Amino acid sequence: MGTSTWNEPGYSAGSIWACLVLLLPFSGTVLAQDRTSLHPLRIELNRIEAAGENCRTYFLIDNQKGESWRSLKLDLFALDTDGVAAKRLAVEVGPVPGRKTLIKLFDFPGLSCSRLGRVLLNDVLTCEGVMSLREECLSVVETASKIDAVSFAK
């Protein structure tokens, strides 16, 4: 048995190019999925403190392995210690430079920190930079909390 070559009957340059062109749209999807799975954006509820009538939250945004985000607006809910939605807050955490860690502060107005039981990342409202679809952005965000009594989840 001999080996096949590209110039044998059945293999034409046109058919090879046609196959490559058909596969091209899928290669971008695979690369995007690989990129998002390799470089998550980790957002950690790092600290809370009373700020008058408000509960001030400190979020550590770890983008040490990722690329820059021009904008990332999050929809957050504060749930009280009984698990009831107490306050809603839309916050802009961007811009987030690539290979950088930041801390951003946000106040939940009229909420005592002693009543804060959980922070929920409800959704991504807007994102620009690494990805453009909200669903993709939400999937790449990882949540964590340093505070034993207050979890941060999506």
BAKOLBA-720790 format. One record per residue (C-alpha): x, y, z. Coordinates in steps of 0.05 Angstrom, whole numbers, plus 5000, padded with zeros to 4 digits. Each point is the difference from the previous one (the first is absolute). Layout:
N
XYZ...
//
This chain:
154
500050005000502550684981499150665036494850514979502150684975496150644991500549974925496649324992493049974971494750235051504650515032499950684967502550665026492950274993496949455043505450085053498850765003492549895002500849555061504550505035495250574986494249595029504049875064502350725009493850265038500549425050507450135014498450695029494649715045504949485027505450525011495150465037497749435044507249805015501750725016494350095049501449355036507450185007499250715026494450095050498850675033499749875074495950485042500549915075495850335054506150185042497450445056493850355027499450595048494850495025500150674965494750415036493249694982503249594944503849354994506450124962502649404961507149904975500749574937506749744979500249914924505549524980501750034926507249775006499449504943495050354957499550554948497250705009492650155010497950704980493449945036496649495045493550205033497149515051493049925028500849845074494849825052501150045075496149465037498850095074501549485052493149694989501649914925495250564978502250474945501550655036503550464950501850014927506150354973502850084929507550115003505450144949506349615018503750184935504550184971504049405023507150004971502949344978504849665049497750445057496449945066495450565025495650155059493450374989495450265055492450024995494850215052493349655009496050615023495649925061502449305015503549835065505949534992497549585058493849844957504049814938499849254990501849914927501950384937497349724935503150154932493350004966502450174930504950374956496650634974505450214951507049774981505150254951506949744986501749275005493049794978493850374977494249555018497350075071499149245006507349884982502250535050495849705056502849304986507250245006499050355067501749595062497450225068502949905070499550295069505250115055494450145050497649395037493150285016498750304930500449584937500850284929497249564945496850034932
//
